[in-house]
């Protein structure tokens, strides 16, 4: 769960806009929670396919790069210790 109060405070301190709704922090926390759950779910399935019990950065990288929408969203992101995709 992402803290909505902290996100509202970060909106104010970051001065991203002159005005924003009180529900902006709630919306952003919902979006972040959904994206996190989606990435962890995909990484867990990659981990199970490789017969491992612990999610490693390599599994996160494979999960993000195998999903077309997440790959498009995070195409400029480099995951430390993520390795490279197998070129098959």
N, C-alpha and C positions, 0 to 999 in steps of 0.2 A: 504494500500500500504506500502510495506516495503522499507526502504531507501537503494538503492544499493550502494551509496557512503559510508555509514556507515558500511555496510557489508564488503566492500573491505578493509576499514580501520581496521576492527576487524580481518580480515584475516591476514593482515600485523602484527598487534600487537600481535596476538595469536601465530604467528610463527608455524602454522600448517603444512607448507610446505616451502621449499626453494623458489619455484617458483609457481606462479599461474596466470591464465589468467585474463585479465581485465573483461571478461564476467562471471567470477566465482560469483561475487556479484549479477549480474543480474539473473543468473540461480538459486542461492540460494534464492533470494527474490521471484522468481516465485514459487519455491517449497514450501516455507513457506506460501505464500499467498494462494496456492491451499489447503494445509493441514488445514489452519485456516478456509477457507471457507467451506471445507468439514465437519469439526467438528462442526462449528456453525450451518450449515444446519441440520445436524443430531440432534444436541441438540435442535434446534427450533422445529423439528417435535416431539421429545420426550416431549417437553414442551407443545405443542398443544394437544398431547394425554392425558396429565395430566390436561388439562384445566387451564393452568397457562399462564400468559402473560410475565413473566420475567424469563430469563434463570438463573437457580441457579447452583451451583457446582454439585449438585446431577444429574441434567439433562446432564451436560457435562460428568460425569462419566458413566451414563447409555448409552449415545450415543457412547462413545469410546468403552465400553465393549460389546456393542451389535453388532458392526461391526467387522467381523473377521480380516480384514487387519489392521485396526487401533488398535485393541486389541493386535495383534502380534507386532506391532510397539511400542506400549506404555505399554507393559506388566509389566515393572518395575516401572512405574510412579504411584505415589499416589496423587490423587487430594484431597486437603484439604477440609474438610466439604462435601466430595462426597458421603459418606455413603457406603452401601454395595449393591450388586446386589440382587434382590429378587431371592430366590432359589426355582424356580417352576419346 
